[in-house]
Amino acid sequence: MRQTKAVLLAATLSLLGARHALAASPCPPEASSVEPVRQTILTVYDALTRDDSRALGQLLAPAFHAYENGKAMEGPVLTGLIRDAHARGVVYQWSPEDFDIHVRCDMAWASWVNRGAVGGSGEMKPVSWLESAALSYRDGRWVMDFLHATRIPEPPKG
């Protein structure tokens, strides 16, 4: 009887230990902070501004896709459109702000307002977008999996 109680106690303690181990967060501390997510988003815009395909290769997930200008597009299509616009002299000034970021271990989602301008040859027109993104934590860094941008309409004149 005594041996049975000891076995039951050992089994119970073992199960409690396993339950505690499973409940412990397997997430590294740096994967729970919102600041690295914000920095990743800002760095994506910097790389897009510079047409830096090498940096974008590190910042965008392999299956990255976006909803932009009312269209679904894969990453290379989006970056190609921006690169082609730059080649035609179009300048984009992006300024993401007012971030709302949520992190859950290896996933993050964020929304923000991007107040910027678009133009060229000294004719910059103010433009703002409502944007959101989903990111994942891979190989010790955040990468963007999805981006959605909706242009904020200009206020009516008059």
C-alpha angles and dihedrals in degrees: 000000000000091000091051091053091049091050091048091048091049091048092048093049090046092052092047090051091050091048090052091048091051092047092051112100112255088198119112113240092246089059092063099057123094096210096074089051091052090047091051091053092048091047091052089057091047091052091047090051090053096039086236102171092175092057091043089053087060096041102044123065115242091251094042114153136171145201106224130160090359093304135106112230140168120243098261091052093052095045090045092054091051092046091050091049090051089051089055090052098260113148123204120198111191125188113175113195143151092054122194105192130179123189126194110177105284097002131071135175127192142180129195146155116255110205110187146119139253129203144085143232091040094308103113117169120201112244131174131194136192105225141181136179143187118219135184132206109237131166093350098311142078119252129186115244100174139014129191123188129181120183114234108232118242113256113259114267120239 
